[in-house]
Amino acid sequence: MDGKTIAKRESWASRIGFILAAAGSAIGLGNIWKFPYLAGQGGGAAFVFVYLLAVAFIGLTVMLAEFAIGRAAGLDAIGSFKKLAPRTFWWVTGAFGVLAAFMILSFYGVVGGWSIAYIFKMLFGSLANLSGEEYSNIFVNFITGTTEPILWQLVFMGLTIGIVVAGIQGGIEKWNKILMPAIFVIILLLIIRGITLEGAMAGIEFYLKPDFSKIDGSVILAALGQAFFSLSLGMGTMITYASYFSKEDNLVSSALTVVGLDTLAAFLAGFAIFPAVFATGLAPDAGPGLVFITLPGVFDRMPLGTLFGVAFFILLTFAALTSAISILECVVAFVKDQWGWTRRNAAFIIGGIITLVGMVCSLSMGVWSGFTVPFPAHGNLNFFDLMDVISSKVLLTGGALLICLFIGFYWKVENAISELSNDNKLSFSWLPVWGFVVKYIAPITILFVILNGFGIIG
Ligand code: TRP
């Protein structure tokens, strides 16, 4: 790395642009697809309650850690560690992240494709007037098909690559500024529709009135894992995004805003879904099929359902897209900063390879489903699930653990605090508490999540 390349490095045009981009990264399939189904399976409000605690204590802590590292170094996820810890092996932390980004985007692009496909399926009536079982068959036949899901995946990845090619200000920032407000408007519309349906109250109660007896070890660990995924932590995405920050920006208030927006989006997504699910007499605990199998049935039964259904899948697609951009940017920034590639080549070539791996994920649901690999505590996994499990259960949590240990025991809490407070120009009296959490509490908690992922505890 020479000084010239650093001087020419892109940056965010405005603070609001950064906030929306970071929130765009955080708010994704994790919020609109995964959070509601986990809440639906984890007893509703009880899960929501534990999730909020996980976000406030561990999620925010790791977000601040990534912001401090990214802005202090001003480089990609791997380069940042090489710069702050020269001639050590700490760069492996970033390598975990870049590898995780690669794997996550491969299957994320497939699900993004399903989401676009469902906009059209809703629009053209192929999801109207069916029985519950038929909704399930349509979904399963679609995702196990050969060409159709791959074509939609190509559309989704094409959009993602196109935006990343256009760069930080002209692509990522610009599109997040358009898509993020649209996401919130659509969620609010869906909430209003849901709570004005007859019988919505049962859903509101399920979602807001916690039954604390439902909380056990597995709910706590699921909530923690979900907090990492939803806040885009552990992969260096936030290190990369924070590297485009200026030295005057307020990292702490930015982190609070991003965490707040992400949590609000997840919370509102559940609020848009559960009242409607209960009002139409369907079950909230369908798991991963909740938005693709249960919801089309919900829309079919409500007045103006097609309209709201189309809006829902547009919302899901926007959310997935703004996250996919950030995941690709994490890898692109690495090959750009470290290997000197142009943004354009990096986005096309890396994006292209990820798309190819994604096709294997897609095919592994159907024609290649016979090929499976055993994984501890998860049974035999097809390629799609293998990518998901290795990245979110091993690499993201491992990455987050190393990030905390790096700050606590190598770079030192004092340095991180002076970065977060802009060399003590801003004062936050609670930063020492953050230092304690990042050094001791967070690593221990994350270790539990990892051991649970391998089936060793829980
Ligand atoms: N947070 C996104 C979601 O909720 C997914 C995501 C984007 C992500 N970037 C990430 C997850 C980095 C982990 C790490 O869907």
Boltz pocket constraint, residues with backbone or C-beta under 6 A from the ligand:
constraints:
  - pocket:
      binder: B
      contacts: [[A, 25], [A, 26], [A, 27], [A, 28], [A, 29], [A, 30], [A, 31], [A, 228], [A, 229], [A, 230], [A, 231], [A, 232], [A, 233], [A, 234], [A, 235], [A, 237], [A, 319], [A, 323], [A, 324], [A, 326], [A, 327], [A, 396]]
      max_distance: 6.0
